[in-house]
Amino acid sequence: MAESVFYLFCGLILQAISAAMKAARTKPQPICSDCVFAHRRYMGKGQRAISCSYGGMVRPMNLDVLHCTD
């Protein structure tokens, strides 16, 4: 009986550690994800390419934008 409780407890701890590591690996969504002027392309392995068309011309965004003044 005590062994089964121990194994259950160890399993719960491993699940919590796994969930915490997964949360730490996720990247925050760039602000351009919700913008109406953004052209987004999502590729394999979690890659994305974002172009901005604010102001009439399309500009590729090389970085994930986390703050925008426009």
C-alpha positions as CSV (number, residue, x, y, z in Angstrom):
1,M,0.0,0.0,0.0
2,A,2.7,2.4,0.9
3,E,4.6,1.7,-2.3
4,S,1.7,2.5,-4.5
5,V,1.2,5.8,-2.7
6,F,4.9,6.6,-3.2
7,Y,4.7,5.8,-6.9
8,L,1.6,7.8,-7.3
9,F,3.2,10.8,-5.6
10,C,6.4,10.5,-7.8
11,G,4.2,10.4,-10.9
12,L,2.4,13.5,-9.9
13,I,5.7,15.3,-9.2
14,L,7.1,14.2,-12.6
15,Q,3.9,15.5,-14.4
16,A,4.2,18.9,-12.6
17,I,7.9,19.2,-13.6
18,S,7.1,18.3,-17.2
19,A,4.3,20.9,-17.4
20,A,6.6,23.6,-15.9
21,M,9.3,22.8,-18.4
22,K,6.8,22.9,-21.3
23,A,5.5,26.3,-20.2
24,A,9.0,27.7,-19.9
25,R,9.8,26.6,-23.6
26,T,6.8,28.4,-25.2
27,K,7.5,31.8,-26.8
28,P,5.2,34.7,-26.2
29,Q,2.9,35.6,-29.1
30,P,4.1,38.8,-30.9
31,I,1.8,41.7,-30.9
32,C,1.5,41.4,-34.7
33,S,-0.5,38.2,-34.3
34,D,-3.7,40.1,-33.8
35,C,-3.0,43.1,-36.0
36,V,-5.2,43.7,-39.1
37,F,-2.2,45.0,-41.1
38,A,-0.1,41.9,-40.5
39,H,0.4,39.2,-43.1
40,R,1.3,36.0,-41.2
41,R,2.8,32.8,-42.4
42,Y,3.1,29.8,-40.1
43,M,5.6,27.2,-41.1
44,G,6.8,23.8,-39.8
45,K,8.6,23.4,-36.5
46,G,6.8,26.5,-35.0
47,Q,8.4,29.0,-37.3
48,R,6.5,32.1,-38.5
49,A,7.1,35.0,-40.9
50,I,5.3,38.2,-40.4
51,S,5.0,41.2,-42.8
52,C,3.5,44.5,-41.9
53,S,1.5,46.5,-44.4
54,Y,0.8,49.5,-42.2
55,G,1.3,52.7,-44.2
56,G,0.7,51.2,-47.6
57,M,3.8,49.1,-48.2
58,V,4.6,45.6,-47.1
59,R,7.7,45.4,-44.8
60,P,9.0,42.0,-43.6
61,M,9.4,41.9,-39.8
62,N,12.7,40.1,-38.9
63,L,12.0,40.0,-35.2
64,D,8.9,39.0,-33.1
65,V,7.4,42.4,-32.3
66,L,6.5,42.7,-28.6
67,H,5.6,46.4,-28.6
68,C,4.3,48.6,-31.4
69,T,3.7,52.4,-31.4
70,D,1.4,52.4,-34.5
